[in-house]
Amino acid sequence: MVAVTLLWSIAGVVTRWLDGTAPFEMTFWRSAANAVSLVVLLSLLRGPATLWRALREGGRALWLSGACWCTMFTAFMLALTLTTVANVLVTMALAPLFTALAARFALGHKLAARTWVAIVLAGAGIAWMYGHELQGGRHLLGTLVALAVPIAAAVNWTLIQSLRGQADAPDMLPAVLLGALLSSAITLPLAWPLSASAHDVGLLSMLGLVQLAIPCLISVTVARVLSAPEISLLALFEVLFGVAWVWLGAGEAPSVAVIGGGALVLLALAGNEALALKQR
């Protein structure tokens, strides 16, 4: 899961290297490349016939998960064009809070005390960064768009976990492909006519494979082992990695509040995992 967050985190800095592709076209190319990559990867993993049968027979759970992935893919890229990378990542880091609440009320999970403490500490770090970055109402629209990502993630992880152990549970890996197809279909009319340079298409296609297709498939797999709150807590590493990448690669330096809040988030993650290992 930590490796997944490292791959996810490169999106911010890569978008800062683009020549100037419009937001909806940028989202389309990344989602389209993601869809093509997933068709190849899932065909290798499952076989073409099994993949298409899973898409046809997945039912409501598969479509709901696909809608969540579509929301995450689309809102994330649009938010990056409206505000800073740090703002987007900080907003996305609210996912543990939403996921813990969703798992508690939808699945009746009784979370361990260490997990609640970690969520509170992580939430304090996020609030520290969040309040500073939004003071004076700056970048409000981008933050509101980015807010769709943790909400969709919470629904998605809780849904996947609710299916764990069910004999007739659908294969949820194709839901990632479904999300990419839906995102491409929604953004193409808004991006037309396409005018991105070959340089930008190449970078966005790389994101579709390396930053989306591969790590998203891995994340669905680890969701069968880790609990929904644990996944969301570990996913906070994307905040730290992403801010570091865009600082080093694009000169978008984080504020003192971002550094301090990020350190508190990392402390919460490390403490939670250390206590979990000790208990086991």
HUNOR-V715373 format. One record per residue. N is the residue number from 1. RES is the residue in three letters. NEAR is the number of other C-alpha atoms within 8 Angstrom. Layout:
<<N:RES:NEAR> <N:RES:NEAR>>
This chain:
<<1:MET:10> <2:VAL:8> <3:ALA:7> <4:VAL:11> <5:THR:15> <6:LEU:12> <7:LEU:11> <8:TRP:11> <9:SER:13> <10:ILE:12> <11:ALA:10> <12:GLY:12> <13:VAL:12> <14:VAL:9> <15:THR:8> <16:ARG:8> <17:TRP:7> <18:LEU:10> <19:ASP:7> <20:GLY:5> <21:THR:11> <22:ALA:8> <23:PRO:10> <24:PHE:11> <25:GLU:15> <26:MET:11> <27:THR:15> <28:PHE:13> <29:TRP:13> <30:ARG:13> <31:SER:14> <32:ALA:13> <33:ALA:14> <34:ASN:16> <35:ALA:14> <36:VAL:8> <37:SER:11> <38:LEU:13> <39:VAL:9> <40:VAL:8> <41:LEU:8> <42:LEU:13> <43:SER:11> <44:LEU:8> <45:LEU:6> <46:ARG:8> <47:GLY:9> <48:PRO:9> <49:ALA:6> <50:THR:8> <51:LEU:12> <52:TRP:8> <53:ARG:8> <54:ALA:11> <55:LEU:11> <56:ARG:7> <57:GLU:7> <58:GLY:12> <59:GLY:8> <60:ARG:6> <61:ALA:9> <62:LEU:14> <63:TRP:11> <64:LEU:9> <65:SER:15> <66:GLY:15> <67:ALA:11> <68:CYS:13> <69:TRP:16> <70:CYS:14> <71:THR:13> <72:MET:13> <73:PHE:13> <74:THR:10> <75:ALA:12> <76:PHE:12> <77:MET:11> <78:LEU:13> <79:ALA:13> <80:LEU:13> <81:THR:9> <82:LEU:9> <83:THR:12> <84:THR:9> <85:VAL:11> <86:ALA:11> <87:ASN:11> <88:VAL:15> <89:LEU:12> <90:VAL:12> <91:THR:13> <92:MET:11> <93:ALA:12> <94:LEU:11> <95:ALA:13> <96:PRO:13> <97:LEU:9> <98:PHE:11> <99:THR:16> <100:ALA:12> <101:LEU:8> <102:ALA:12> <103:ALA:13> <104:ARG:11> <105:PHE:8> <106:ALA:7> <107:LEU:9> <108:GLY:7> <109:HIS:7> <110:LYS:5> <111:LEU:8> <112:ALA:6> <113:ALA:6> <114:ARG:8> <115:THR:11> <116:TRP:9> <117:VAL:9> <118:ALA:12> <119:ILE:12> <120:VAL:8> <121:LEU:11> <122:ALA:13> <123:GLY:11> <124:ALA:10> <125:GLY:14> <126:ILE:15> <127:ALA:9> <128:TRP:12> <129:MET:14> <130:TYR:11> <131:GLY:8> <132:HIS:8> <133:GLU:8> <134:LEU:10> <135:GLN:7> <136:GLY:4> <137:GLY:6> <138:ARG:7> <139:HIS:10> <140:LEU:8> <141:LEU:8> <142:GLY:14> <143:THR:13> <144:LEU:8> <145:VAL:12> <146:ALA:14> <147:LEU:10> <148:ALA:11> <149:VAL:14> <150:PRO:15> <151:ILE:10> <152:ALA:12> <153:ALA:13> <154:ALA:15> <155:VAL:11> <156:ASN:12> <157:TRP:11> <158:THR:14> <159:LEU:10> <160:ILE:12> <161:GLN:11> <162:SER:7> <163:LEU:8> <164:ARG:8> <165:GLY:5> <166:GLN:6> <167:ALA:4> <168:ASP:4> <169:ALA:8> <170:PRO:10> <171:ASP:8> <172:MET:11> <173:LEU:10> <174:PRO:12> <175:ALA:13> <176:VAL:15> <177:LEU:13> <178:LEU:15> <179:GLY:16> <180:ALA:16> <181:LEU:12> <182:LEU:11> <183:SER:15> <184:SER:13> <185:ALA:8> <186:ILE:8> <187:THR:12> <188:LEU:11> <189:PRO:7> <190:LEU:8> <191:ALA:12> <192:TRP:7> <193:PRO:4> <194:LEU:6> <195:SER:5> <196:ALA:10> <197:SER:8> <198:ALA:6> <199:HIS:8> <200:ASP:11> <201:VAL:10> <202:GLY:8> <203:LEU:10> <204:LEU:12> <205:SER:13> <206:MET:11> <207:LEU:13> <208:GLY:17> <209:LEU:13> <210:VAL:10> <211:GLN:14> <212:LEU:12> <213:ALA:14> <214:ILE:9> <215:PRO:14> <216:CYS:10> <217:LEU:10> <218:ILE:10> <219:SER:10> <220:VAL:10> <221:THR:9> <222:VAL:9> <223:ALA:13> <224:ARG:10> <225:VAL:6> <226:LEU:8> <227:SER:9> <228:ALA:14> <229:PRO:11> <230:GLU:10> <231:ILE:11> <232:SER:11> <233:LEU:11> <234:LEU:11> <235:ALA:11> <236:LEU:11> <237:PHE:12> <238:GLU:12> <239:VAL:13> <240:LEU:9> <241:PHE:12> <242:GLY:17> <243:VAL:13> <244:ALA:8> <245:TRP:13> <246:VAL:15> <247:TRP:11> <248:LEU:8> <249:GLY:7> <250:ALA:10> <251:GLY:7> <252:GLU:7> <253:ALA:7> <254:PRO:10> <255:SER:6> <256:VAL:6> <257:ALA:10> <258:VAL:11> <259:ILE:9> <260:GLY:11> <261:GLY:14> <262:GLY:13> <263:ALA:9> <264:LEU:12> <265:VAL:14> <266:LEU:10> <267:LEU:8> <268:ALA:13> <269:LEU:12> <270:ALA:8> <271:GLY:9> <272:ASN:11> <273:GLU:8> <274:ALA:8> <275:LEU:9> <276:ALA:8> <277:LEU:7> <278:LYS:6> <279:GLN:5> <280:ARG:4>>
